[in-house]
C-alpha cells in the first residue's frame, strides 16, 4: 500500500512538472493508473486502519466479525469489481466495444421477446381467442 501511495504521489508530481513534456496519451494513462491505485489504496488500507483502531477500542465479537467481513472481504472485492469499470470507462476502444456488445444483447433480448409474443398470440388465437383475447 505504501509503495502504491508513493508511486501515485510521484506520478502526480510528474504531471505538474514543467520540465517533463508529456503527450496526451501519456497523461491519460497516468491518470488511469492514479485512479486505479487510489481505489486500491482506499479499499485495501481500510482493513489495516480497522485493525489499528480495534487495538485501541473496546469492540464486541459481533462488531469485530461484521467489520472484518466488511473491511477485509467486501472492500477488496469492490476494488476488483471496479477496476474493469475504470479501465473500460477510460479507454475509448474498450468503451465502444462494450457498448456495442450491450446493444447487441439488448437487440437479441427484444427480438426473443417479440418472437415469444408472436408465439403467444398464435397460441391464444389457435385455442380459445374469446376466452384469452385480453392477453
N, C-alpha and C positions, 0 to 999 in steps of 0.2 A: 504494500500500500504506500509506503514512504517513497519507494523508487518511482512509482507511478505518479505520485504527487510532485516529486521533484522534477520529473521529465515534463509534466504539464506546465509547471512554472517556467522552465527553460524554453518550452515551445512558445508560450505567450510572450516571453521577453524577446524571442527571436522575431516574432511577428511585428513587434513595435520598434525594432531596431532599425535606424535609418541606414546603417552600413550594409545591411544584407538586402539584396534585391530579390524579391520573391515574385514569382508569377502567380496568376490567379489560381492555377491548378494546385500549386504547392500550398497556397493559402487555404484552399478548400479542403485539401487532405489534412492539413494541420488542424483545422477547426473540427473536422470529423473525429480525428484521434483525440483531441481535447475533450469533446463531448463524451466519447466512449470511455475515456479514462476517468472523467469526472463521475460518470454513472457508476463505474467500478468502485471508485473510492467511496462514494456515498453508500452504495449498497453493501459493500464488504467491510467497511470500517465501523458500521453501526453495531455489529456484533461485538467488536473489540471494545467500543465505548460502553456497551451494555455490561460486559464482564467487569470492566473497571468500576462502573457505578455500583454493580452488585456487591463488590468487595466492601463498599463504604455505606451501604444502606441495609436496613432490615427488610428483607423480602421473603414472603412465604413461598413454599414449594410450588404452589399452584401458579403464582405470578411468575416464578422463575421459569417454569415449563412454557407458559404462554409467551413470555418474552424470548426465550431461547428458540422456540419454533419460529416466531415472527422474525427476529433478527438473524438467526442462524440458518434458516431454511428459506423462508418466503422472499426476503430481500435478495439473496443470491440468485434465486430462480427468476425473480423480476428482472435482475440485471441481465441474465441470459435471454430472457424473452424480449427485452427492449433493445438489445444490441442489433438484431436484424432490422428493427424499426428504424433505428438511427442510420444504418447503412443504406437501407432502401430509400429512405427519405432524402438522404444526402447525395445519392447517385442518380443522375438523370436517366441513364440507360436502365438501371435496375428498376427505378420507379415506373418508367414507361412499360417495361416488360411485365411488372407485377400488375399494373392497372389493366393491361391488355388481357392478361390471364384471368383477372377478376371479371372483366367484361364478357369473356368467352364463357366462363362458368355461369354467369347470370343468364346469358342468352340460352345456354343449354337447359337451365332450370325452367326458364319461361317457355321454351319450346316443349319441354317434357310436360309441364303443367297444361299447356294448350292441347297437347296430344291426349292427356288424361281427360280433360274436359270434353273433347270431341268423343272419346270412347264412352264417357258417362252419358252424353247426350244421345248417342246411338243406343246405348243400353236402355236408357229411360224410354226412348221412343219405340224401341222394339218390344218392350214388355208392356207396360201399362202407362201410357202417356197421360191419361186423365188423372190417375192417382198421384203420379210423381211429376206432373207437369210444372210445379212450382220450384223444383230443384234447380 
